[in-house]
Amino acid sequence: MPTEQNKKLVLEMTEAFNTGDISICDELLDPDPSPRRGEPGVPRTSGELKKKIAAVRRAFPDLHYEVDRIVAEDESVAFHWIMTGTHGGPLLGHPPTNREITHSGTDVVTFKDGKIVEHYAADNFADLLGKLGIQRGGGPAA
């Protein structure tokens, strides 16, 4: 698949987090788990991606992702994203803090036949929790 089409799919996936429209999920990932590479916590199936979008949108009802850099080569797309939002719902069992945050990270996805077959995500989740005043594995930060 051409690199421009792969970049378009990544932008559509990002937009699904903004709008909650999960129709792109079945196009991006198979419904059944496949032996694909990635890291723990990264959705492997269309159902897992749908659940992740719903959970993030519950935690941050005014969520907005922006892709500020995107590069593609062959079947791989790397992109840096910036997320803004207000923590207005539960996040991993933590109650809302109503704090506004800006968080960012970089993902690399690889496509095969138009489907994601590899996904790596790099963001500092401990930093996000700190911005929310949540200690990892515990309650509010001191």
N, C-alpha and C positions, 0 to 999 in steps of 0.2 A: 504494500500500500504506500502511496506517495507520502513523503514527509509532511506536506501541507495538510493532507487529510488526517494524519495522526495528530498534528497540532490542533486541528479543529475538534477532534474527539476529546482531547484533553480539556480544551476550553468549554466544551459542552458538559463534561463531567463536573468541572468547577462551577458552572452555572447551575447545575442541579443542586449543589449545596446552597446556593443563593436563593433559589426559587422553591425548592422542595419537589420540583417536577422530576420524578425518578424514572421517566420513560427511557432515558438514555442507558440506564443500568443494564438492561437485557442486551443492548447492542454492544456494550463494552466488555461484559464478562459472561461466561457460560453459567447456567444455573447450577451445574454440578461441579464440585471441587475437582480441580485438575492438579496434577503434580507440577505446579508452576512455582517459580522461585519468587521470593519476596521475604518480607520480615514479618514477625508476629504482629498482629494488630492491623495489618493491611488486608482489606477485603479480598477474598479469593473467589467469591461467587457473586452473581448479581444480587442475590438475596442479602448477603453480608453487606454489600455496598448500600443497598436500600436502607438497611438497619442503621448503618453508620450515619448516613445523611439525616435520617429521622432523629437519631440521638443527638447529633451536634446541633440540629435546628431546635430541638427541645431545650437544650442547655443555653443556646444563644438565639433567641427568637428573632433578633434583628441582625443576624449573621450576614456578613458580606465578605466574600473572597474576591481578591483581585490578583490576576497573574501579571506580574510586572516584568518578568523575563521568561522567554520560552525559546528553546533551541532544539532542533531535531536533526538527527542524522540516521540514515538508514531507517530502521524500524523503532528507534528509541527517541523519546522526547524527555527533555529535562526542563523543569520549570520551577521558578521561585514564586511563591505566593505570599500574600499578606491577608490576614484575616482580622476583621474588626467585629466587635459585637459587645453586647451587654449580657453578663451571666445572669439570665432570668429564669433558669430552670435547672433541674438536677444534673450534675455532672459526675459520673462514676460514684453515685451514692452521696455526693456532697450537695447540700442545699444551695440555692441561688445566693450569690453575694451581691448581686446588682451592680457589680463593678464593670466599667467599660474597659475593654482591653484591645490591644493590638498585638498580634502574634504572627510569626512568619516561619516559613520552612521551605525546603526544596525537595521535590519528588523527581524520580526518574521512572518512567514506564516504558516497557517494550511491548510492541504489538506483533501479532502474527495473524495474518488473515483478518485484520480488523478487530481482533480481540486482544485485551491485555493479557499477556502471558508472564510478565515480570513487573513487579512494582516495589520500589524502595522509597521510603519516606524518611526525611531527616528534619526534625524540628525539636526544639528543646521543651519537652512537655513539662519538665520540672519548673522551667521559667514561667510557663503558662499558669501552672498551679500557684506559683509564687505571686504572680500578678493578681490572682484571685484571692490571695490570702489563705490558701489551703496548703497545709503541709502534706507531703507525700506520705501516705499510709496513716494519716491521722486527721486531726481537726484543724481549726484555724491556726495560721502562722502567728507567732508571737510578734 
